[in-house]
Amino acid sequence: MDHTIMLSRYEIARLIGLRALQIEEGSAPFVQMVGAYSPIRIASQEILERKIDALVNRGGVYHSVKTARYPIDLDILVNTLNDT
């Protein structure tokens, strides 16, 4: 039986928002990107590459973000972000 959780879009948005705030406040990115990108784009790429180790609490049980499954369309969302 597979006990790996699927992160919801809400949980992913929350993780991206919190990590983007950290980057905006001076935290070093965990991914290398060529050019200037917004903190949201950098945080999204970090999520996609599983560079962020955070825990999601579901009913008192904590699940690692690194081992969680992501929605199938997450890579499409990340790759269509516009930095204008």
C-alpha positions as a printed NumPy array, in Angstrom:
array([[  0.   ,   0.   ,   0.   ],
       [  1.355,   3.412,  -1.001],
       [  1.406,   5.873,   1.91 ],
       [  2.825,   8.781,  -0.101],
       [  0.467,  11.734,  -0.077],
       [ -0.484,  13.884,  -3.06 ],
       [  0.068,  17.562,  -2.317],
       [ -2.894,  19.773,  -3.115],
       [ -2.549,  22.884,  -5.234],
       [ -3.263,  24.899,  -2.09 ],
       [ -0.358,  23.28 ,  -0.242],
       [  1.972,  23.864,  -3.185],
       [  0.889,  27.511,  -3.467],
       [  1.506,  27.968,   0.254],
       [  4.983,  26.407,   0.001],
       [  5.885,  28.534,  -3.01 ],
       [  4.649,  31.696,  -1.289],
       [  6.575,  31.045,   1.915],
       [  9.768,  30.124,   0.065],
       [  9.461,  33.139,  -2.276],
       [  9.24 ,  35.394,   0.779],
       [ 12.426,  33.839,   2.167],
       [ 14.208,  34.41 ,  -1.156],
       [ 12.936,  37.986,  -1.343],
       [ 14.336,  38.607,   2.146],
       [ 17.789,  37.395,   1.111],
       [ 17.835,  33.61 ,   1.427],
       [ 20.061,  31.923,  -1.153],
       [ 18.198,  29.97 ,  -3.843],
       [ 18.622,  26.186,  -3.939],
       [ 18.601,  26.13 ,  -7.758],
       [ 20.834,  27.729, -10.36 ],
       [ 18.958,  29.845, -12.887],
       [ 20.447,  31.905, -15.697],
       [ 19.118,  35.46 , -15.808],
       [ 16.945,  37.452, -13.454],
       [ 13.827,  35.719, -12.175],
       [ 11.162,  36.605,  -9.651],
       [ 11.276,  34.964,  -6.213],
       [  8.032,  33.154,  -7.097],
       [  9.588,  31.649, -10.232],
       [ 12.694,  30.572,  -8.29 ],
       [ 10.624,  29.032,  -5.48 ],
       [  8.456,  27.221,  -8.043],
       [ 11.528,  25.745,  -9.68 ],
       [ 12.837,  24.663,  -6.279],
       [  9.558,  22.836,  -5.618],
       [  9.627,  21.204,  -9.038],
       [ 13.224,  20.001,  -8.547],
       [ 12.424,  18.813,  -4.997],
       [ 15.043,  21.065,  -3.428],
       [ 12.797,  22.178,  -0.565],
       [ 12.495,  19.949,   2.478],
       [  9.387,  20.938,   4.395],
       [  6.654,  19.1  ,   6.229],
       [  2.926,  19.178,   5.55 ],
       [  0.623,  18.476,   8.495],
       [ -2.483,  16.47 ,   7.687],
       [ -4.56 ,  15.551,  10.691],
       [ -1.608,  15.556,  13.053],
       [  0.535,  13.422,  10.73 ],
       [  3.53 ,  15.123,   9.122],
       [  4.527,  14.268,   5.551],
       [  7.751,  15.295,   3.813],
       [  7.38 ,  17.483,   0.735],
       [ 10.397,  15.777,  -0.861],
       [  8.662,  12.398,  -0.913],
       [  5.133,  13.622,  -1.654],
       [  3.553,  13.261,  -5.063],
       [  2.759,  16.429,  -6.997],
       [ -0.204,  17.153,  -9.261],
       [  0.585,  16.049, -12.807],
       [  0.215,  19.591, -14.137],
       [  2.732,  21.191, -11.726],
       [  5.524,  21.218, -14.305],
       [  3.191,  22.906, -16.792],
       [  2.33 ,  25.593, -14.223],
       [  5.981,  26.225, -13.371],
       [  7.079,  26.355, -16.997],
       [  4.37 ,  28.849, -17.961],
       [  5.12 ,  31.424, -15.269],
       [  5.82 ,  34.807, -16.814],
       [  8.482,  37.052, -15.26 ],
       [  7.317,  40.295, -16.823]])
